[in-house]
């Protein structure tokens, strides 16, 4: 039981020790959130392209239909 409690505490501490989740010296929390959101959106758009390509929903192409900056 003690080892289970120790494991739970260690996992909790490790999840909080990720660092850089909020503000960093280079970016504020809002800028970092926008950066993460933009990257996540781009990754989802590419995943959608891959899914459409897998099911042959669009003709094959090396270009995406998404507005990528």
N, CA, C and O atoms as a Tripos MOL2 file, in Angstrom:
@<TRIPOS>MOLECULE
protein
  276   275    69     0     0
PROTEIN
NO_CHARGES

@<TRIPOS>ATOM
      1 N           0.8230   -1.1920    0.0000 N.3       1 UNK1
      2 CA          0.0000    0.0000    0.0000 C.3       1 UNK1
      3 C           0.8640    1.2520    0.0000 C.2       1 UNK1
      4 O           0.5440    2.2420   -0.6580 O.2       1 UNK1
      5 N           1.9800    1.1950    0.7580 N.am      2 UNK2
      6 CA          2.8700    2.3470    0.8000 C.3       2 UNK2
      7 C           3.5210    2.5780   -0.5620 C.2       2 UNK2
      8 O           3.7000    3.7210   -0.9850 O.2       2 UNK2
      9 N           3.8710    1.5010   -1.2380 N.am      3 UNK3
     10 CA          4.5030    1.6620   -2.5450 C.3       3 UNK3
     11 C           3.5150    2.2320   -3.5600 C.2       3 UNK3
     12 O           3.9170    3.0010   -4.4330 O.2       3 UNK3
     13 N           2.2400    1.8770   -3.4670 N.am      4 UNK4
     14 CA          1.2280    2.4390   -4.3580 C.3       4 UNK4
     15 C           1.0640    3.9270   -4.1020 C.2       4 UNK4
     16 O           0.9760    4.7150   -5.0440 O.2       4 UNK4
     17 N           1.0220    4.3150   -2.8410 N.am      5 UNK5
     18 CA          0.9000    5.7350   -2.4980 C.3       5 UNK5
     19 C           2.1240    6.5010   -2.9850 C.2       5 UNK5
     20 O           1.9950    7.6140   -3.4950 O.2       5 UNK5
     21 N           3.3010    5.9200   -2.8330 N.am      6 UNK6
     22 CA          4.5210    6.5580   -3.3030 C.3       6 UNK6
     23 C           4.5090    6.7010   -4.8210 C.2       6 UNK6
     24 O           4.9270    7.7280   -5.3550 O.2       6 UNK6
     25 N           4.0340    5.6820   -5.5070 N.am      7 UNK7
     26 CA          3.9420    5.7290   -6.9640 C.3       7 UNK7
     27 C           2.9930    6.8400   -7.4130 C.2       7 UNK7
     28 O           3.3020    7.5750   -8.3510 O.2       7 UNK7
     29 N           1.8490    6.9670   -6.7540 N.am      8 UNK8
     30 CA          0.8800    8.0130   -7.1020 C.3       8 UNK8
     31 C           1.4950    9.3920   -6.8900 C.2       8 UNK8
     32 O           1.3270   10.2790   -7.7260 O.2       8 UNK8
     33 N           2.1970    9.5760   -5.7920 N.am      9 UNK9
     34 CA          2.8350   10.8650   -5.5150 C.3       9 UNK9
     35 C           3.9150   11.1610   -6.5520 C.2       9 UNK9
     36 O           4.0040   12.2860   -7.0430 O.2       9 UNK9
     37 N           4.7230   10.1840   -6.8850 N.am     10 UNK10
     38 CA          5.7780   10.3990   -7.8700 C.3      10 UNK10
     39 C           5.2190   10.7130   -9.2580 C.2      10 UNK10
     40 O           5.7400   11.5860   -9.9520 O.2      10 UNK10
     41 N           4.1770   10.0170   -9.6590 N.am     11 UNK11
     42 CA          3.5560   10.3000  -10.9570 C.3      11 UNK11
     43 C           2.9690   11.7050  -10.9500 C.2      11 UNK11
     44 O           3.0770   12.4250  -11.9430 O.2      11 UNK11
     45 N           2.3520   12.1020   -9.8470 N.am     12 UNK12
     46 CA          1.8200   13.4570   -9.7400 C.3      12 UNK12
     47 C           2.9070   14.5110   -9.8360 C.2      12 UNK12
     48 O           2.7300   15.5240  -10.5130 O.2      12 UNK12
     49 N           4.0150   14.2880   -9.1770 N.am     13 UNK13
     50 CA          5.1190   15.2360   -9.2380 C.3      13 UNK13
     51 C           5.7440   15.2810  -10.6280 C.2      13 UNK13
     52 O           6.1350   16.3470  -11.1020 O.2      13 UNK13
     53 N           5.8370   14.1310  -11.2770 N.am     14 UNK14
     54 CA          6.4130   14.1030  -12.6170 C.3      14 UNK14
     55 C           5.5280   14.8440  -13.6130 C.2      14 UNK14
     56 O           6.0350   15.4900  -14.5300 O.2      14 UNK14
     57 N           4.2160   14.7570  -13.4440 N.am     15 UNK15
     58 CA          3.3340   15.4520  -14.3760 C.3      15 UNK15
     59 C           3.4220   16.9610  -14.1880 C.2      15 UNK15
     60 O           3.2150   17.7100  -15.1420 O.2      15 UNK15
     61 N           3.7220   17.4150  -12.9900 N.am     16 UNK16
     62 CA          3.8500   18.8460  -12.7340 C.3      16 UNK16
     63 C           5.2360   19.3550  -13.1040 C.2      16 UNK16
     64 O           5.4220   20.5660  -13.2210 O.2      16 UNK16
     65 N           6.2040   18.4840  -13.2900 N.am     17 UNK17
     66 CA          7.5740   18.8870  -13.5720 C.3      17 UNK17
     67 C           7.8420   19.0130  -15.0680 C.2      17 UNK17
     68 O           9.0010   19.0730  -15.4790 O.2      17 UNK17
     69 N           6.8020   19.0530  -15.8830 N.am     18 UNK18
     70 CA          6.9810   19.1580  -17.3320 C.3      18 UNK18
     71 C           7.6080   20.4640  -17.7450 C.2      18 UNK18
     72 O           8.3470   20.5140  -18.7290 O.2      18 UNK18
     73 N           7.3310   21.5140  -17.0180 N.am     19 UNK19
     74 CA          7.9140   22.8140  -17.2990 C.3      19 UNK19
     75 C           7.3360   23.4560  -18.5500 C.2      19 UNK19
     76 O           6.7740   22.7730  -19.4060 O.2      19 UNK19
     77 N           7.4730   24.7350  -18.6460 N.am     20 UNK20
     78 CA          7.1030   25.5100  -19.8290 C.3      20 UNK20
     79 C           5.6340   25.3520  -20.2110 C.2      20 UNK20
     80 O           5.2930   25.5080  -21.3840 O.2      20 UNK20
     81 N           4.7690   25.0540  -19.2730 N.am     21 UNK21
     82 CA          3.3590   24.9080  -19.6090 C.3      21 UNK21
     83 C           2.6480   26.2520  -19.6400 C.2      21 UNK21
     84 O           1.6450   26.4080  -20.3360 O.2      21 UNK21
     85 N           3.1510   27.2050  -18.9040 N.am     22 UNK22
     86 CA          2.4560   28.4780  -18.8160 C.3      22 UNK22
     87 C           3.2590   29.5570  -19.5260 C.2      22 UNK22
     88 O           3.1220   29.7070  -20.7400 O.2      22 UNK22
     89 N           4.0610   30.2870  -18.8430 N.am     23 UNK23
     90 CA          4.8470   31.3360  -19.4790 C.3      23 UNK23
     91 C           6.3210   30.9370  -19.4820 C.2      23 UNK23
     92 O           6.8080   30.2780  -18.5640 O.2      23 UNK23
     93 N           7.0090   31.3500  -20.5290 N.am     24 UNK24
     94 CA          8.4390   31.1070  -20.6290 C.3      24 UNK24
     95 C           9.1120   32.4700  -20.7630 C.2      24 UNK24
     96 O           8.4210   33.4720  -20.9510 O.2      24 UNK24
     97 N          10.4150   32.5350  -20.6730 N.am     25 UNK25
     98 CA         11.0800   33.8270  -20.8680 C.3      25 UNK25
     99 C          10.8460   34.4060  -22.2630 C.2      25 UNK25
    100 O          10.8720   35.6240  -22.4350 O.2      25 UNK25
    101 N          10.6220   33.5660  -23.2390 N.am     26 UNK26
    102 CA         10.4540   34.0460  -24.6150 C.3      26 UNK26
    103 C           9.0120   34.4060  -24.9480 C.2      26 UNK26
    104 O           8.7840   35.3190  -25.7420 O.2      26 UNK26
    105 N           8.0280   33.7160  -24.3640 N.am     27 UNK27
    106 CA          6.6240   33.9100  -24.7150 C.3      27 UNK27
    107 C           5.7880   34.0840  -23.4570 C.2      27 UNK27
    108 O           6.0730   33.4890  -22.4180 O.2      27 UNK27
    109 N           4.7500   34.9090  -23.5690 N.am     28 UNK28
    110 CA          3.7860   34.9890  -22.4820 C.3      28 UNK28
    111 C           2.8630   33.7790  -22.5700 C.2      28 UNK28
    112 O           2.9130   33.0250  -23.5420 O.2      28 UNK28
    113 N           2.0250   33.5940  -21.5600 N.am     29 UNK29
    114 CA          1.1170   32.4520  -21.5560 C.3      29 UNK29
    115 C           0.1580   32.5270  -22.7460 C.2      29 UNK29
    116 O          -0.1450   31.5070  -23.3650 O.2      29 UNK29
    117 N          -0.3200   33.7300  -23.0650 N.am     30 UNK30
    118 CA         -1.2550   33.8810  -24.1890 C.3      30 UNK30
    119 C          -0.5730   33.5760  -25.5180 C.2      30 UNK30
    120 O          -1.1510   32.9040  -26.3720 O.2      30 UNK30
    121 N           0.6560   34.0670  -25.7000 N.am     31 UNK31
    122 CA          1.3850   33.7910  -26.9390 C.3      31 UNK31
    123 C           1.6820   32.3040  -27.0830 C.2      31 UNK31
    124 O           1.5720   31.7450  -28.1740 O.2      31 UNK31
    125 N           2.0540   31.6750  -25.9920 N.am     32 UNK32
    126 CA          2.3530   30.2360  -26.0300 C.3      32 UNK32
    127 C           1.0990   29.4320  -26.3580 C.2      32 UNK32
    128 O           1.1580   28.4610  -27.1120 O.2      32 UNK32
    129 N          -0.0410   29.8390  -25.7890 N.am     33 UNK33
    130 CA         -1.3030   29.1530  -26.0830 C.3      33 UNK33
    131 C          -1.6530   29.2880  -27.5640 C.2      33 UNK33
    132 O          -2.0750   28.3170  -28.1930 O.2      33 UNK33
    133 N          -1.4790   30.4930  -28.1250 N.am     34 UNK34
    134 CA         -1.7600   30.6800  -29.5500 C.3      34 UNK34
    135 C          -0.8150   29.8520  -30.4210 C.2      34 UNK34
    136 O          -1.2310   29.2960  -31.4370 O.2      34 UNK34
    137 N           0.4520   29.7710  -30.0230 N.am     35 UNK35
    138 CA          1.4200   28.9620  -30.7570 C.3      35 UNK35
    139 C           1.0370   27.4900  -30.7390 C.2      35 UNK35
    140 O           1.0910   26.8220  -31.7710 O.2      35 UNK35
    141 N           0.6530   26.9840  -29.5830 N.am     36 UNK36
    142 CA          0.2440   25.5840  -29.4640 C.3      36 UNK36
    143 C          -1.0280   25.3300  -30.2570 C.2      36 UNK36
    144 O          -1.1390   24.3070  -30.9340 O.2      36 UNK36
    145 N          -1.9980   26.2530  -30.1830 N.am     37 UNK37
    146 CA         -3.2490   26.0920  -30.9300 C.3      37 UNK37
    147 C          -3.0100   26.0830  -32.4360 C.2      37 UNK37
    148 O          -3.6070   25.2840  -33.1570 O.2      37 UNK37
    149 N          -2.1350   26.9730  -32.9110 N.am     38 UNK38
    150 CA         -1.8480   27.0300  -34.3430 C.3      38 UNK38
    151 C          -1.1690   25.7390  -34.8110 C.2      38 UNK38
    152 O          -1.4980   25.2090  -35.8720 O.2      38 UNK38
    153 N          -0.2310   25.2430  -34.0220 N.am     39 UNK39
    154 CA          0.4600   24.0070  -34.3780 C.3      39 UNK39
    155 C          -0.4930   22.8190  -34.3540 C.2      39 UNK39
    156 O          -0.4510   21.9650  -35.2390 O.2      39 UNK39
    157 N          -1.3500   22.7680  -33.3420 N.am     40 UNK40
    158 CA         -2.3250   21.6820  -33.2490 C.3      40 UNK40
    159 C          -3.2960   21.7260  -34.4250 C.2      40 UNK40
    160 O          -3.6320   20.6880  -34.9960 O.2      40 UNK40
    161 N          -3.7440   22.9190  -34.7840 N.am     41 UNK41
    162 CA         -4.6370   23.0610  -35.9310 C.3      41 UNK41
    163 C          -3.9900   22.5910  -37.2180 C.2      41 UNK41
    164 O          -4.6230   21.9220  -38.0340 O.2      41 UNK41
    165 N          -2.7230   22.9430  -37.3970 N.am     42 UNK42
    166 CA         -1.9910   22.5010  -38.5860 C.3      42 UNK42
    167 C          -1.8700   20.9760  -38.6130 C.2      42 UNK42
    168 O          -2.0560   20.3520  -39.6580 O.2      42 UNK42
    169 N          -1.5570   20.3840  -37.4640 N.am     43 UNK43
    170 CA         -1.4240   18.9230  -37.4010 C.3      43 UNK43
    171 C          -2.7520   18.2350  -37.7000 C.2      43 UNK43
    172 O          -2.7730   17.2150  -38.3890 O.2      43 UNK43
    173 N          -3.8560   18.7730  -37.1950 N.am     44 UNK44
    174 CA         -5.1690   18.1780  -37.4810 C.3      44 UNK44
    175 C          -5.5290   18.3080  -38.9630 C.2      44 UNK44
    176 O          -6.1250   17.4010  -39.5440 O.2      44 UNK44
    177 N          -5.1620   19.4480  -39.5710 N.am     45 UNK45
    178 CA         -5.4300   19.6180  -41.0000 C.3      45 UNK45
    179 C          -4.6460   18.5960  -41.8190 C.2      45 UNK45
    180 O          -5.1720   18.0360  -42.7810 O.2      45 UNK45
    181 N          -3.4060   18.3530  -41.4470 N.am     46 UNK46
    182 CA         -2.6090   17.3550  -42.1560 C.3      46 UNK46
    183 C          -3.1600   15.9490  -41.9320 C.2      46 UNK46
    184 O          -3.1420   15.1200  -42.8410 O.2      46 UNK46
    185 N          -3.6480   15.6830  -40.7200 N.am     47 UNK47
    186 CA         -4.2630   14.3810  -40.4540 C.3      47 UNK47
    187 C          -5.5190   14.1990  -41.3070 C.2      47 UNK47
    188 O          -5.7870   13.1040  -41.8010 O.2      47 UNK47
    189 N          -6.2810   15.2720  -41.4740 N.am     48 UNK48
    190 CA         -7.4720   15.1970  -42.3280 C.3      48 UNK48
    191 C          -7.0870   14.9120  -43.7750 C.2      48 UNK48
    192 O          -7.7480   14.1250  -44.4530 O.2      48 UNK48
    193 N          -6.0160   15.5510  -44.2490 N.am     49 UNK49
    194 CA         -5.5220   15.2610  -45.5990 C.3      49 UNK49
    195 C          -5.1250   13.7980  -45.7400 C.2      49 UNK49
    196 O          -5.4340   13.1540  -46.7430 O.2      49 UNK49
    197 N          -4.4340   13.2770  -44.7220 N.am     50 UNK50
    198 CA         -4.0240   11.8710  -44.7660 C.3      50 UNK50
    199 C          -5.2350   10.9460  -44.7750 C.2      50 UNK50
    200 O          -5.2530    9.9580  -45.5090 O.2      50 UNK50
    201 N          -6.2430   11.2540  -43.9700 N.am     51 UNK51
    202 CA         -7.4630   10.4440  -43.9110 C.3      51 UNK51
    203 C          -8.1850   10.4560  -45.2600 C.2      51 UNK51
    204 O          -8.6140    9.4140  -45.7530 O.2      51 UNK51
    205 N          -8.3130   11.6590  -45.8540 N.am     52 UNK52
    206 CA         -8.9610   11.7600  -47.1650 C.3      52 UNK52
    207 C          -8.1750   11.0060  -48.2300 C.2      52 UNK52
    208 O          -8.7570   10.3900  -49.1230 O.2      52 UNK52
    209 N          -6.8670   11.0580  -48.1320 N.am     53 UNK53
    210 CA         -6.0300   10.3310  -49.0910 C.3      53 UNK53
    211 C          -6.1900    8.8230  -48.9250 C.2      53 UNK53
    212 O          -6.2320    8.0790  -49.9050 O.2      53 UNK53
    213 N          -6.2790    8.3800  -47.6660 N.am     54 UNK54
    214 CA         -6.4540    6.9550  -47.4000 C.3      54 UNK54
    215 C          -7.7470    6.4330  -48.0190 C.2      54 UNK54
    216 O          -7.7550    5.3560  -48.6150 O.2      54 UNK54
    217 N          -8.8300    7.1790  -47.8870 N.am     55 UNK55
    218 CA        -10.1330    6.7410  -48.3940 C.3      55 UNK55
    219 C         -10.4050    7.2230  -49.8170 C.2      55 UNK55
    220 O         -11.5070    7.0480  -50.3390 O.2      55 UNK55
    221 N          -9.3870    7.8350  -50.4460 N.am     56 UNK56
    222 CA         -9.4890    8.3250  -51.8270 C.3      56 UNK56
    223 C         -10.6730    9.2750  -52.0110 C.2      56 UNK56
    224 O         -11.4130    9.1870  -52.9910 O.2      56 UNK56
    225 N         -10.8330   10.1800  -51.0540 N.am     57 UNK57
    226 CA        -11.9270   11.1390  -51.1280 C.3      57 UNK57
    227 C         -11.5950   12.3310  -52.0130 C.2      57 UNK57
    228 O         -12.4890   13.0260  -52.4950 O.2      57 UNK57
    229 N         -10.3160   12.5600  -52.2200 N.am     58 UNK58
    230 CA         -9.8720   13.6330  -53.1070 C.3      58 UNK58
    231 C          -8.7900   13.0790  -54.0060 C.2      58 UNK58
    232 O          -8.1330   12.0990  -53.6550 O.2      58 UNK58
    233 N          -8.5940   13.6910  -55.1580 N.am     59 UNK59
    234 CA         -7.5290   13.2130  -56.0300 C.3      59 UNK59
    235 C          -6.1660   13.3980  -55.3570 C.2      59 UNK59
    236 O          -5.9870   14.3270  -54.5700 O.2      59 UNK59
    237 N          -5.2170   12.5310  -55.6590 N.am     60 UNK60
    238 CA         -3.8960   12.6460  -55.0350 C.3      60 UNK60
    239 C          -3.2020   13.9410  -55.4380 C.2      60 UNK60
    240 O          -3.2630   14.3710  -56.5900 O.2      60 UNK60
    241 N          -2.5500   14.5410  -54.4710 N.am     61 UNK61
    242 CA         -1.8470   15.7850  -54.7050 C.3      61 UNK61
    243 C          -0.8460   15.9940  -53.5830 C.2      61 UNK61
    244 O          -0.9990   15.4400  -52.4950 O.2      61 UNK61
    245 N           0.1600   16.7810  -53.8450 N.am     62 UNK62
    246 CA          1.1160   17.1380  -52.8040 C.3      62 UNK62
    247 C           0.7280   18.4350  -52.1110 C.2      62 UNK62
    248 O           1.4460   18.9040  -51.2280 O.2      62 UNK62
    249 N          -0.3980   19.0170  -52.5030 N.am     63 UNK63
    250 CA         -0.8180   20.2910  -51.9230 C.3      63 UNK63
    251 C          -2.0130   20.0510  -51.0030 C.2      63 UNK63
    252 O          -2.8380   19.1710  -51.2480 O.2      63 UNK63
    253 N          -2.0870   20.8410  -49.9570 N.am     64 UNK64
    254 CA         -3.1950   20.7520  -49.0270 C.3      64 UNK64
    255 C          -4.2670   21.7600  -49.4030 C.2      64 UNK64
    256 O          -3.9690   22.7820  -50.0210 O.2      64 UNK64
    257 N          -5.4980   21.4850  -49.0410 N.am     65 UNK65
    258 CA         -6.5880   22.4190  -49.3190 C.3      65 UNK65
    259 C          -6.6980   23.4470  -48.1910 C.2      65 UNK65
    260 O          -7.4650   24.4040  -48.2940 O.2      65 UNK65
    261 N          -5.9410   23.2510  -47.1320 N.am     66 UNK66
    262 CA         -6.0450   24.1360  -45.9710 C.3      66 UNK66
    263 C          -5.2230   25.3850  -46.1860 C.2      66 UNK66
    264 O          -4.1950   25.3600  -46.8630 O.2      66 UNK66
    265 N          -5.6850   26.4790  -45.6030 N.am     67 UNK67
    266 CA         -4.9720   27.7380  -45.6710 C.3      67 UNK67
    267 C          -3.8400   27.7000  -44.6450 C.2      67 UNK67
    268 O          -4.0570   27.9720  -43.4640 O.2      67 UNK67
    269 N          -2.6570   27.3700  -45.0920 N.am     68 UNK68
    270 CA         -1.5040   27.2240  -44.2060 C.3      68 UNK68
    271 C          -0.6040   28.4300  -44.3710 C.2      68 UNK68
    272 O          -0.2550   28.8060  -45.4900 O.2      68 UNK68
    273 N          -0.2280   29.0370  -43.2570 N.am     69 UNK69
    274 CA          0.6290   30.2250  -43.3360 C.3      69 UNK69
    275 C           2.0620   29.8420  -43.5560 C.2      69 UNK69
    276 O           2.9270   30.7140  -43.6480 O.2      69 UNK69
@<TRIPOS>BOND
     1     1     2 1
     2     2     3 1
     3     3     4 2
     4     3     5 am
     5     5     6 1
     6     6     7 1
     7     7     8 2
     8     7     9 am
     9     9    10 1
    10    10    11 1
    11    11    12 2
    12    11    13 am
    13    13    14 1
    14    14    15 1
    15    15    16 2
    16    15    17 am
    17    17    18 1
    18    18    19 1
    19    19    20 2
    20    19    21 am
    21    21    22 1
    22    22    23 1
    23    23    24 2
    24    23    25 am
    25    25    26 1
    26    26    27 1
    27    27    28 2
    28    27    29 am
    29    29    30 1
    30    30    31 1
    31    31    32 2
    32    31    33 am
    33    33    34 1
    34    34    35 1
    35    35    36 2
    36    35    37 am
    37    37    38 1
    38    38    39 1
    39    39    40 2
    40    39    41 am
    41    41    42 1
    42    42    43 1
    43    43    44 2
    44    43    45 am
    45    45    46 1
    46    46    47 1
    47    47    48 2
    48    47    49 am
    49    49    50 1
    50    50    51 1
    51    51    52 2
    52    51    53 am
    53    53    54 1
    54    54    55 1
    55    55    56 2
    56    55    57 am
    57    57    58 1
    58    58    59 1
    59    59    60 2
    60    59    61 am
    61    61    62 1
    62    62    63 1
    63    63    64 2
    64    63    65 am
    65    65    66 1
    66    66    67 1
    67    67    68 2
    68    67    69 am
    69    69    70 1
    70    70    71 1
    71    71    72 2
    72    71    73 am
    73    73    74 1
    74    74    75 1
    75    75    76 2
    76    75    77 am
    77    77    78 1
    78    78    79 1
    79    79    80 2
    80    79    81 am
    81    81    82 1
    82    82    83 1
    83    83    84 2
    84    83    85 am
    85    85    86 1
    86    86    87 1
    87    87    88 2
    88    87    89 am
    89    89    90 1
    90    90    91 1
    91    91    92 2
    92    91    93 am
    93    93    94 1
    94    94    95 1
    95    95    96 2
    96    95    97 am
    97    97    98 1
    98    98    99 1
    99    99   100 2
   100    99   101 am
   101   101   102 1
   102   102   103 1
   103   103   104 2
   104   103   105 am
   105   105   106 1
   106   106   107 1
   107   107   108 2
   108   107   109 am
   109   109   110 1
   110   110   111 1
   111   111   112 2
   112   111   113 am
   113   113   114 1
   114   114   115 1
   115   115   116 2
   116   115   117 am
   117   117   118 1
   118   118   119 1
   119   119   120 2
   120   119   121 am
   121   121   122 1
   122   122   123 1
   123   123   124 2
   124   123   125 am
   125   125   126 1
   126   126   127 1
   127   127   128 2
   128   127   129 am
   129   129   130 1
   130   130   131 1
   131   131   132 2
   132   131   133 am
   133   133   134 1
   134   134   135 1
   135   135   136 2
   136   135   137 am
   137   137   138 1
   138   138   139 1
   139   139   140 2
   140   139   141 am
   141   141   142 1
   142   142   143 1
   143   143   144 2
   144   143   145 am
   145   145   146 1
   146   146   147 1
   147   147   148 2
   148   147   149 am
   149   149   150 1
   150   150   151 1
   151   151   152 2
   152   151   153 am
   153   153   154 1
   154   154   155 1
   155   155   156 2
   156   155   157 am
   157   157   158 1
   158   158   159 1
   159   159   160 2
   160   159   161 am
   161   161   162 1
   162   162   163 1
   163   163   164 2
   164   163   165 am
   165   165   166 1
   166   166   167 1
   167   167   168 2
   168   167   169 am
   169   169   170 1
   170   170   171 1
   171   171   172 2
   172   171   173 am
   173   173   174 1
   174   174   175 1
   175   175   176 2
   176   175   177 am
   177   177   178 1
   178   178   179 1
   179   179   180 2
   180   179   181 am
   181   181   182 1
   182   182   183 1
   183   183   184 2
   184   183   185 am
   185   185   186 1
   186   186   187 1
   187   187   188 2
   188   187   189 am
   189   189   190 1
   190   190   191 1
   191   191   192 2
   192   191   193 am
   193   193   194 1
   194   194   195 1
   195   195   196 2
   196   195   197 am
   197   197   198 1
   198   198   199 1
   199   199   200 2
   200   199   201 am
   201   201   202 1
   202   202   203 1
   203   203   204 2
   204   203   205 am
   205   205   206 1
   206   206   207 1
   207   207   208 2
   208   207   209 am
   209   209   210 1
   210   210   211 1
   211   211   212 2
   212   211   213 am
   213   213   214 1
   214   214   215 1
   215   215   216 2
   216   215   217 am
   217   217   218 1
   218   218   219 1
   219   219   220 2
   220   219   221 am
   221   221   222 1
   222   222   223 1
   223   223   224 2
   224   223   225 am
   225   225   226 1
   226   226   227 1
   227   227   228 2
   228   227   229 am
   229   229   230 1
   230   230   231 1
   231   231   232 2
   232   231   233 am
   233   233   234 1
   234   234   235 1
   235   235   236 2
   236   235   237 am
   237   237   238 1
   238   238   239 1
   239   239   240 2
   240   239   241 am
   241   241   242 1
   242   242   243 1
   243   243   244 2
   244   243   245 am
   245   245   246 1
   246   246   247 1
   247   247   248 2
   248   247   249 am
   249   249   250 1
   250   250   251 1
   251   251   252 2
   252   251   253 am
   253   253   254 1
   254   254   255 1
   255   255   256 2
   256   255   257 am
   257   257   258 1
   258   258   259 1
   259   259   260 2
   260   259   261 am
   261   261   262 1
   262   262   263 1
   263   263   264 2
   264   263   265 am
   265   265   266 1
   266   266   267 1
   267   267   268 2
   268   267   269 am
   269   269   270 1
   270   270   271 1
   271   271   272 2
   272   271   273 am
   273   273   274 1
   274   274   275 1
   275   275   276 2
@<TRIPOS>SUBSTRUCTURE
     1 UNK1         2 RESIDUE 1 A UNK
     2 UNK2         6 RESIDUE 1 A UNK
     3 UNK3        10 RESIDUE 1 A UNK
     4 UNK4        14 RESIDUE 1 A UNK
     5 UNK5        18 RESIDUE 1 A UNK
     6 UNK6        22 RESIDUE 1 A UNK
     7 UNK7        26 RESIDUE 1 A UNK
     8 UNK8        30 RESIDUE 1 A UNK
     9 UNK9        34 RESIDUE 1 A UNK
    10 UNK10       38 RESIDUE 1 A UNK
    11 UNK11       42 RESIDUE 1 A UNK
    12 UNK12       46 RESIDUE 1 A UNK
    13 UNK13       50 RESIDUE 1 A UNK
    14 UNK14       54 RESIDUE 1 A UNK
    15 UNK15       58 RESIDUE 1 A UNK
    16 UNK16       62 RESIDUE 1 A UNK
    17 UNK17       66 RESIDUE 1 A UNK
    18 UNK18       70 RESIDUE 1 A UNK
    19 UNK19       74 RESIDUE 1 A UNK
    20 UNK20       78 RESIDUE 1 A UNK
    21 UNK21       82 RESIDUE 1 A UNK
    22 UNK22       86 RESIDUE 1 A UNK
    23 UNK23       90 RESIDUE 1 A UNK
    24 UNK24       94 RESIDUE 1 A UNK
    25 UNK25       98 RESIDUE 1 A UNK
    26 UNK26      102 RESIDUE 1 A UNK
    27 UNK27      106 RESIDUE 1 A UNK
    28 UNK28      110 RESIDUE 1 A UNK
    29 UNK29      114 RESIDUE 1 A UNK
    30 UNK30      118 RESIDUE 1 A UNK
    31 UNK31      122 RESIDUE 1 A UNK
    32 UNK32      126 RESIDUE 1 A UNK
    33 UNK33      130 RESIDUE 1 A UNK
    34 UNK34      134 RESIDUE 1 A UNK
    35 UNK35      138 RESIDUE 1 A UNK
    36 UNK36      142 RESIDUE 1 A UNK
    37 UNK37      146 RESIDUE 1 A UNK
    38 UNK38      150 RESIDUE 1 A UNK
    39 UNK39      154 RESIDUE 1 A UNK
    40 UNK40      158 RESIDUE 1 A UNK
    41 UNK41      162 RESIDUE 1 A UNK
    42 UNK42      166 RESIDUE 1 A UNK
    43 UNK43      170 RESIDUE 1 A UNK
    44 UNK44      174 RESIDUE 1 A UNK
    45 UNK45      178 RESIDUE 1 A UNK
    46 UNK46      182 RESIDUE 1 A UNK
    47 UNK47      186 RESIDUE 1 A UNK
    48 UNK48      190 RESIDUE 1 A UNK
    49 UNK49      194 RESIDUE 1 A UNK
    50 UNK50      198 RESIDUE 1 A UNK
    51 UNK51      202 RESIDUE 1 A UNK
    52 UNK52      206 RESIDUE 1 A UNK
    53 UNK53      210 RESIDUE 1 A UNK
    54 UNK54      214 RESIDUE 1 A UNK
    55 UNK55      218 RESIDUE 1 A UNK
    56 UNK56      222 RESIDUE 1 A UNK
    57 UNK57      226 RESIDUE 1 A UNK
    58 UNK58      230 RESIDUE 1 A UNK
    59 UNK59      234 RESIDUE 1 A UNK
    60 UNK60      238 RESIDUE 1 A UNK
    61 UNK61      242 RESIDUE 1 A UNK
    62 UNK62      246 RESIDUE 1 A UNK
    63 UNK63      250 RESIDUE 1 A UNK
    64 UNK64      254 RESIDUE 1 A UNK
    65 UNK65      258 RESIDUE 1 A UNK
    66 UNK66      262 RESIDUE 1 A UNK
    67 UNK67      266 RESIDUE 1 A UNK
    68 UNK68      270 RESIDUE 1 A UNK
    69 UNK69      274 RESIDUE 1 A UNK
